[in-house]
């Protein structure tokens, strides 16, 4: 069962949560003060997903969430009013998979850009961005899923979409890794699609797991000339929502 986010009419968005001010926990902007809007719905089902409450209505990942409780339909004006009251100057749009709703995102991003906010969008890189989205987003944090996610290859790997994101000139590639084998898989994608810049992030929803996996991958990442990003929000707050 999935949420048909495409069926929502007009300028409304299917929202899981809005929170902040907090810190961007991952990627090139790690540590930067921001506000988040997390959208509902996803076209993948990562086994280690820490936001399964945005899409897992069947208990696939161990807990069966209720979309009636987890998701809300909000107008763009309502979402922006909520964000603007938080006093940040950076917006991170996350999910789930926010590009499932990209046709309705433009109105929100126009408001953010008009207010001189920096805008980042988190995506798994299976859906190509529209020209409007490319114009309005400052950085796409694209996280192609590896075999460790337990998604089928045909679902998680869409070559032309990776190429489209790289062509925007507004992308940072962020891969979730557990061990050295994951780095070999990343290297194959990086070489095949000339991906740059590359950030590798240790998987984990506890500080202990993040640290353990970071220790397993750091030297290999360094040898390959890539960057490491930790999961700052996990280290600071644990696996809690809304921080």
C-alpha positions in Angstrom: 0.0 0.0 0.0 1.3 3.5 -0.9 0.1 7.0 -0.5 -1.0 8.4 -3.8 0.7 11.8 -3.2 0.1 12.6 -6.9 -3.7 12.6 -6.3 -3.6 15.6 -4.1 -5.1 18.5 -6.0 -3.9 22.1 -6.5 -1.1 23.6 -4.5 -1.5 21.3 -1.5 1.4 19.1 -0.2 1.3 15.8 1.7 3.4 16.7 4.8 4.8 14.4 7.4 6.3 17.0 9.7 7.8 20.5 9.8 10.4 21.3 12.4 13.3 23.6 13.4 15.2 25.6 13.9 17.7 22.7 14.0 20.9 21.7 12.3 21.4 20.1 8.9 22.7 16.7 10.0 24.3 15.4 6.8 26.2 16.4 3.8 28.1 19.6 2.7 26.0 21.9 4.9 26.4 19.7 8.0 25.9 21.9 11.1 24.2 24.7 9.4 21.1 26.1 11.1 17.9 25.4 9.2 14.2 24.4 9.2 12.9 21.1 7.7 9.7 20.2 5.9 9.5 16.4 5.5 7.0 15.3 2.9 5.1 12.0 2.9 5.3 9.1 0.5 8.2 7.2 -1.0 8.9 5.0 -4.0 11.6 3.0 -2.3 11.7 1.0 1.0 15.2 1.0 2.5 15.6 -1.6 5.2 17.5 0.8 7.4 15.2 3.8 6.8 14.8 6.1 9.8 11.8 7.9 8.4 9.6 4.9 7.6 6.7 6.7 9.3 6.5 8.7 6.0 5.7 5.6 3.9 5.5 2.2 5.7 1.8 1.4 6.1 2.3 -2.4 6.0 4.9 -2.9 8.7 7.6 -3.8 6.2 10.3 -2.3 8.4 8.9 -3.6 11.7 6.3 -1.0 12.6 3.1 -0.4 10.8 2.4 3.3 10.7 -1.0 4.9 10.1 -1.0 7.4 7.2 -4.1 9.0 8.7 -2.1 9.9 11.8 1.3 10.5 10.1 0.4 12.6 7.1 -1.4 15.9 6.6 -2.6 17.8 3.6 -1.4 21.4 3.8 -1.5 24.3 1.4 1.7 25.9 0.3 0.7 29.1 2.3 0.2 27.0 5.4 3.6 25.3 5.1 5.4 28.5 4.4 3.7 30.3 7.4 4.8 27.5 9.6 8.4 27.6 8.3 8.7 31.4 8.3 7.8 31.6 12.0 10.8 29.4 12.9 13.3 32.1 12.2 15.7 30.2 10.0 17.3 31.2 6.7 17.8 27.8 5.2 15.1 25.2 4.1 15.7 21.5 3.8 13.0 19.6 1.9 13.1 15.9 2.7 11.0 12.8 2.9 10.1 10.1 2.0 10.8 11.1 -1.6 10.0 14.8 -2.1 10.2 14.6 -5.9 7.0 12.6 -5.9 5.4 16.0 -5.2 7.7 18.2 -7.2 4.9 19.7 -9.4 3.5 21.3 -6.2 6.8 22.2 -4.6 7.6 25.2 -6.8 5.2 27.6 -5.0 6.8 26.8 -1.6 10.4 27.2 -3.0 9.5 30.5 -4.6 8.5 31.8 -1.2 11.7 30.6 0.3 13.9 32.1 -2.4 12.0 35.4 -2.2 12.8 35.5 1.5 16.5 34.9 0.6 16.6 31.4 2.2 19.1 28.8 1.0 17.2 25.8 -0.3 18.3 22.2 -0.2 16.4 19.1 -1.3 17.1 15.5 -0.3 16.3 12.8 -2.8 17.2 9.2 -3.7 17.9 10.1 -7.3 15.3 8.0 -9.0 13.1 10.8 -10.3 14.5 13.6 -12.5 14.0 17.2 -11.3 11.9 19.5 -13.4 13.4 22.7 -14.8 11.5 24.8 -12.3 13.0 22.7 -9.4 16.5 23.1 -10.8 16.0 26.8 -11.0 14.7 27.1 -7.4 16.9 24.7 -5.5 20.4 25.7 -4.4 21.6 22.2 -3.8 20.3 18.7 -4.4 21.6 16.2 -1.9 21.2 13.1 -3.9 21.6 9.7 -2.1 21.4 6.8 -4.6 20.6 3.6 -2.7 23.1 0.7 -2.7 22.5 -3.0 -2.3 22.6 -2.5 1.5 19.2 -0.8 1.3 17.5 -4.0 0.1 15.8 -2.2 -2.7 15.8 -4.1 -6.1 18.3 -2.7 -8.5 15.7 -1.7 -11.1 13.9 0.4 -8.4 16.9 2.2 -6.9 19.1 2.7 -10.0 17.9 4.9 -12.8 21.0 5.9 -14.9 19.5 8.8 -16.8 18.3 10.4 -13.6 21.8 10.3 -12.1 23.1 12.0 -15.2 20.4 14.6 -15.1 21.3 15.6 -11.6 25.0 15.8 -12.3 24.2 18.0 -15.2 22.4 20.6 -13.0 25.7 21.7 -11.4 23.8 21.9 -8.1 24.3 18.4 -6.7 26.2 16.7 -3.9 26.2 12.9 -3.9 25.6 11.3 -0.5 26.0 7.5 -0.2 25.0 5.5 2.9 27.8 2.9 3.7 28.4 0.2 6.2 31.6 -1.4 5.2 34.4 -1.5 2.5 32.2 -3.5 0.1 29.8 -0.6 -0.1 32.7 1.7 -1.2 33.5 -0.6 -4.1 29.8 -0.3 -5.2 30.0 3.5 -4.8 33.2 3.6 -6.9 31.5 1.8 -9.8 28.7 4.4 -9.8 31.0 7.3 -9.5 33.2 6.2 -12.4 30.2 5.2 -14.6 28.5 8.6 -14.2 31.4 10.9 -13.3 29.7 11.8 -10.1 31.1 14.7 -8.1 31.4 15.8 -5.3 31.0 12.6 -3.3 30.1 12.3 0.4 30.0 9.0 2.2 27.9 8.7 5.3 28.0 5.9 7.9 24.6 4.1 8.3 23.1 4.1 11.8 20.3 5.4 14.0 22.4 5.3 17.2 25.7 7.1 18.0 27.4 3.8 18.5 26.4 2.4 15.1 27.3 5.7 13.3 30.7 5.6 15.0 31.3 1.9 14.3 30.5 2.2 10.6 32.5 5.5 10.3 35.5 3.7 11.6 35.0 0.9 9.0 34.8 3.2 6.0 36.8 6.3 6.7 40.2 5.2 5.5 38.7 3.8 2.3 36.9 7.0 1.6 40.1 9.0 2.1 42.0 6.8 -0.3 39.5 7.3 -3.0 39.6 11.1 -2.7 36.0 11.4 -1.4 34.5 13.2 1.6 33.0 11.9 4.8 29.8 13.2 6.4 28.6 12.0 9.7 25.0 12.1 11.0 25.1 15.0 13.3 21.5 14.8 14.4 21.9 11.2 15.6 25.1 12.2 17.5 23.3 15.2 19.1 19.8 13.9 19.7 19.6 10.2 19.0 16.9 8.8 16.7 14.2 11.3 17.7 11.7 13.1 15.4 11.6 16.8 15.0 15.2 17.6 15.7 
